[in-house]
Amino acid sequence: MGYRVRFVDFPEHYRKIKSEVDSVIQEVLIGGDYILRRHLKEFEKNFAKFLDVKYAIGVANGTDALFLSLKAANITESDEVITVSHTFAATVSTISQCNAKPVLVDIDQYHNIDVSCIEAAITEKTKGIIPVHLNGRICDMDTIMKIASDHGLHIIEDAAQAVGARYKGRRAGSFGLTGCFSFYPAKILGTLGDGGMIVTNNKEIAKKLFLLRDHGQDRETGAFLFHGFNSRLDNLHAAILKIKLNHLPKWIERRREIANLYHEGLSDLASLQLPPAPNEGNFYDVYQNYVIRSNNRDELVAYLRNQGIEILVSWPKPLHKHKALNLDHFNLPLTEQISREVLSLPLHPELSDSDVGFVVDSLHNFYN
């Protein structure tokens, strides 16, 4: 169906920066610079500076960012890694692809890992924690970092939905051994296909990751130092992302403005649970998604879609309930409850105030 309010408006997003994007695409094509060229190196440098970290390694997608980070941390067979079920499959699948064991714990009211559950899940085989900064909000990293330090564990941050988010002034991705980002088109910072980035402050890990993404080959000597992978962020995507990174701060501020409009417009609906408002305490949220909770979620989704409002549900079935993944032995009551109740409202920088008002009015009409 045609939607009056789109969840993401890719054509309008492109239109607003068309001249810049078209120009840099032409620059890349005319120069014939496609793989591991200047634009990638410049974007890596600029992205690291934006996050206030030392190194950034462009990779093919966010999934590879997680997988290569686990490889760089020497996560292997018989190791255990603690994470959550309320996330995209890649978070958990990459652990399994390293022949390690995912250990799932429940989430908190903010849809992030419940830090009070972590220590009980630690065993002698535990080697790492993957906190997922969901919907643009960072996890309680003070507690997670202390637990990791006390038990000698690696932290690999899944920051795919949190580029630009801050906790006590520090950006998502800057806390752990590595931080992993996705540039999938619908992300806050998205390219025209797949793309990803790993960031780190560890020099040796950075060296290993640069090799891992490029077949294990030292480009200066031509020597293959180990069996690696083919996971390079294409130069064309990097060039586009370098342009978009300049706009990212104002896009984030617009997302926060829209989130505030939703918060003001929906706070009187007792039937809904809203995400935290902007400017709450130590958190600077970037609202990759504006996620509300409703006891009659499915009826509400159907109504809003019928009104011409595009809605996203992430995820109606948590990962541990997909039998083929062999994770159904975990008991995660809040994860299961939230999966039955969540829906994401349209939120993107191109959304107008009147569109937000229409969504707010439609929600009031449903409950009235």
C-alpha positions in Angstrom: 0.0 0.0 0.0 1.0 3.6 -0.4 1.8 5.2 3.0 1.0 8.7 4.1 3.8 8.6 6.7 6.8 6.4 5.7 8.9 4.7 8.3 12.0 5.7 6.3 11.9 8.1 3.4 14.9 7.2 1.2 14.0 9.3 -1.8 13.6 12.5 0.3 16.8 11.7 2.2 18.7 11.5 -1.1 17.0 14.6 -2.5 18.3 16.8 0.3 21.9 15.9 -0.2 21.7 14.9 -3.9 24.3 17.4 -5.2 26.9 16.3 -2.7 26.3 12.5 -3.2 26.2 12.8 -7.0 29.4 14.8 -7.0 31.4 12.3 -4.9 30.0 9.3 -6.9 31.3 10.9 -10.1 34.6 11.6 -8.4 35.0 7.9 -7.5 33.9 6.7 -10.9 36.1 9.1 -12.8 39.1 8.3 -10.7 38.5 4.5 -10.8 39.0 4.3 -7.0 37.0 1.3 -5.8 38.8 -0.8 -3.2 40.9 0.4 -0.2 41.5 3.8 -1.6 41.7 7.4 -0.3 38.0 7.9 0.5 37.9 4.8 2.7 41.0 5.9 4.6 39.6 9.4 5.0 36.3 8.1 6.2 37.9 5.8 8.7 40.0 8.7 10.1 36.9 11.0 10.3 34.8 8.3 11.9 37.4 7.6 14.5 37.7 11.3 15.3 33.9 11.6 15.6 33.8 8.8 18.2 37.1 9.9 19.9 38.8 6.6 19.3 42.2 5.8 17.8 41.3 3.3 15.0 38.5 2.6 12.7 38.4 -0.3 10.3 35.9 -0.3 7.5 34.3 -3.7 6.7 31.6 -5.1 4.5 28.7 -4.9 6.9 27.7 -4.8 10.6 27.6 -8.6 10.8 31.2 -8.9 9.8 32.1 -6.1 12.3 30.9 -8.4 15.0 32.4 -11.6 13.6 35.8 -10.2 12.9 35.8 -8.6 16.4 35.2 -12.0 17.9 37.9 -13.5 15.8 40.3 -10.7 16.8 39.5 -11.4 20.5 40.4 -15.1 19.9 36.8 -16.3 20.7 36.7 -19.9 19.6 35.4 -23.3 20.3 34.2 -24.0 23.8 34.2 -20.3 24.7 31.0 -18.6 26.0 29.9 -15.1 25.2 27.0 -13.4 27.1 24.5 -11.3 25.2 20.7 -10.9 24.7 17.9 -12.4 22.7 16.1 -9.1 21.9 18.4 -8.1 19.0 18.9 -8.9 15.3 20.1 -12.4 14.6 23.6 -11.3 13.7 24.5 -10.5 17.3 24.0 -14.2 18.3 24.8 -15.9 15.0 28.3 -14.5 14.9 29.1 -16.1 18.2 28.0 -19.4 16.9 29.9 -18.9 13.7 33.1 -18.8 15.8 32.1 -22.2 17.2 31.5 -20.5 20.6 28.4 -20.7 22.7 25.9 -17.8 23.0 24.7 -17.3 26.6 21.5 -15.2 26.7 20.3 -13.1 29.6 17.2 -11.0 30.0 16.8 -7.3 29.1 15.7 -4.4 31.2 12.9 -1.8 30.8 15.0 0.1 28.3 15.3 -3.0 26.1 19.1 -3.3 26.8 20.9 -6.0 28.6 19.9 -6.4 32.3 23.2 -5.9 34.0 21.9 -7.5 37.2 21.7 -10.8 35.2 25.3 -10.9 33.9 27.3 -12.2 36.7 25.0 -15.2 37.3 25.6 -16.2 33.7 29.4 -16.2 34.0 31.3 -19.5 34.0 34.9 -20.6 33.7 34.3 -20.7 29.9 33.0 -17.1 29.6 35.3 -15.0 27.5 33.2 -12.0 26.5 30.1 -9.8 26.7 28.3 -8.3 23.7 26.1 -5.4 25.1 23.7 -4.3 22.4 22.9 -0.6 22.4 19.4 -0.9 21.1 17.2 1.8 19.5 19.9 4.5 20.0 20.4 4.1 23.8 23.7 2.9 25.4 23.7 0.2 28.0 24.8 0.7 31.6 28.5 0.6 30.6 29.8 1.5 34.1 28.4 -1.8 35.5 29.3 -3.8 32.4 32.9 -2.6 32.3 33.4 -3.3 36.0 32.0 -6.9 35.6 34.3 -7.4 32.6 37.3 -6.1 34.5 36.6 -8.2 37.6 36.3 -11.4 35.5 38.8 -10.7 32.7 36.3 -10.6 29.9 36.3 -8.8 26.6 33.6 -6.3 25.8 32.5 -6.1 22.1 29.9 -3.4 21.7 27.1 -4.0 19.2 26.5 -0.3 18.4 24.8 -0.8 15.1 21.8 1.2 16.3 23.6 3.8 18.4 26.0 5.8 16.2 26.5 9.1 18.0 24.8 8.1 21.3 26.6 9.0 24.5 26.7 7.7 28.0 28.4 10.2 30.5 29.9 12.0 27.6 31.4 8.9 25.9 30.2 7.7 22.5 28.8 4.3 21.8 31.6 2.0 20.6 34.3 3.7 22.6 34.0 1.6 25.8 34.9 -2.0 24.8 37.8 -3.8 23.1 35.9 -3.0 19.9 32.7 -1.2 18.9 30.7 -2.5 15.9 28.6 -0.4 13.6 26.3 -1.0 10.6 25.8 1.3 7.7 22.7 -0.5 6.4 20.6 2.0 4.5 17.9 2.4 7.3 20.5 3.2 10.0 21.1 6.7 11.3 24.2 6.8 9.2 23.4 4.6 6.2 25.0 4.0 2.8 23.4 2.8 -0.5 23.8 -0.9 0.4 25.7 -2.8 3.0 28.6 -1.4 5.0 30.1 -1.6 8.5 32.9 -0.4 10.8 34.9 -1.6 13.7 36.5 0.9 16.1 39.1 0.3 18.8 41.7 2.0 21.0 43.9 -1.2 20.9 46.7 -0.9 18.4 47.4 -4.6 18.2 43.7 -5.4 17.7 43.5 -2.8 15.0 46.4 -4.3 13.2 44.9 -7.7 13.4 41.5 -6.4 12.1 43.0 -4.6 9.1 44.6 -8.0 8.1 41.5 -10.1 8.9 39.3 -8.0 6.6 41.7 -8.4 3.7 42.5 -12.1 3.5 45.2 -11.8 6.2 47.5 -10.1 3.7 50.1 -7.4 4.6 49.6 -5.0 1.6 53.0 -3.5 2.1 55.0 -6.7 1.9 52.5 -8.9 0.0 52.9 -11.6 2.7 49.8 -13.6 3.8 50.2 -13.8 7.6 47.2 -16.0 8.3 43.9 -17.1 6.7 41.7 -14.1 6.7 38.4 -12.9 5.1 37.2 -10.7 2.3 35.3 -8.0 4.2 36.3 -4.5 3.0 34.1 -1.4 3.0 33.9 -0.4 -0.7 35.5 2.9 -1.5 32.3 4.2 -3.1 30.3 3.5 0.0 33.0 5.1 2.1 32.9 8.2 -0.1 29.2 8.6 0.4 29.4 7.9 4.1 32.1 10.5 4.5 29.7 13.1 3.0 26.9 11.9 5.3 29.1 12.0 8.4 29.2 15.8 8.0 25.4 15.9 8.3 25.1 13.4 11.1 25.0 15.8 14.1 22.1 17.7 12.7 20.3 14.5 11.7 20.7 13.3 15.3 19.3 16.5 16.7 16.3 16.3 14.4 15.7 12.8 15.6 15.8 14.0 19.2 13.4 16.8 18.3 10.9 14.3 16.8 11.3 12.0 19.8 10.4 15.0 22.1 7.3 15.7 20.0 6.2 12.1 20.4 6.9 12.2 24.1 4.9 15.4 24.6 2.1 14.2 22.4 1.7 10.7 23.8 2.5 11.1 27.5 -1.2 11.3 28.4 -1.9 7.9 27.0 -1.8 5.6 30.0 -2.1 2.5 27.7 1.3 3.1 26.2 4.8 2.8 27.6 7.1 5.3 26.0 10.9 5.3 25.7 12.9 7.8 27.8 12.6 11.4 26.9 15.6 13.2 25.5 18.1 14.7 28.0 17.5 12.1 30.6 20.4 12.0 33.1 23.6 10.4 31.8 22.2 9.3 28.5 22.2 11.1 25.2 19.9 8.9 23.0 19.9 9.2 19.3 16.6 7.3 18.6 17.4 4.9 15.8 13.9 3.8 16.6 11.1 5.4 18.7 9.8 2.2 20.3 6.5 2.2 22.3 4.9 -0.7 24.1 1.2 -1.6 24.0 -0.7 -4.5 25.5 -2.8 -4.7 22.3 0.1 -4.2 19.9 -1.1 -6.2 17.0 -4.5 -4.4 16.8 -2.7 -1.1 17.1 -0.3 -1.9 14.3 -3.1 -2.9 12.1 -5.0 0.3 12.8 -2.0 2.5 12.2 -1.2 0.8 8.9 -4.8 1.2 7.9 -4.4 4.9 8.5 -1.4 5.0 6.2 1.3 5.0 8.8 4.2 2.6 8.2 5.1 0.7 11.4 8.0 -1.6 12.2 7.9 -4.4 14.8 11.3 -5.6 16.0 11.0 -8.4 16.8 7.7 -10.3 17.3 9.5 -13.5 18.1 12.7 -13.3 20.2 15.7 -15.2 18.9 15.6 -17.9 21.5 12.1 -18.9 20.4 13.3 -19.7 16.9 13.7 -23.5 17.3 16.3 -23.9 14.5 18.7 -21.7 16.4 18.8 -24.2 19.4 18.5 -21.4 22.0 15.1 -22.3 23.5 16.5 -23.5 26.8 17.0 -19.9 28.0 14.3 -18.4 30.3 13.9 -14.7 29.5 10.5 -13.5 30.7 10.8 -9.8 30.1 12.4 -10.4 26.6 9.3 -12.4 25.7 6.9 -9.9 27.1 8.5 -6.9 25.4 8.5 -8.9 22.1 4.7 -9.2 22.3 4.3 -5.4 23.0 6.8 -3.4 21.0 6.3 -1.3 17.9 8.4 1.4 16.3 6.8 4.6 15.1 8.1 6.5 12.0 11.2 8.5 12.9 13.7 10.0 10.5 15.2 13.4 9.8 12.9 14.0 6.9 9.7 13.6 8.9 7.7 16.8 9.3 6.1 18.1 12.4 2.7 17.7 10.8 3.5 14.0 10.0 4.4 13.5 13.7 1.2 15.2 14.7 -0.8 12.9 12.4 0.8 9.8 14.0 0.1 11.2 17.5 -3.5 12.0 16.6 -4.0 8.5 15.2 -2.8 6.9 18.4 -5.2 9.1 20.4 -8.0 8.1 18.1 -7.3 4.4 18.5 -7.4 4.6 22.3 -10.4 6.9 22.4 
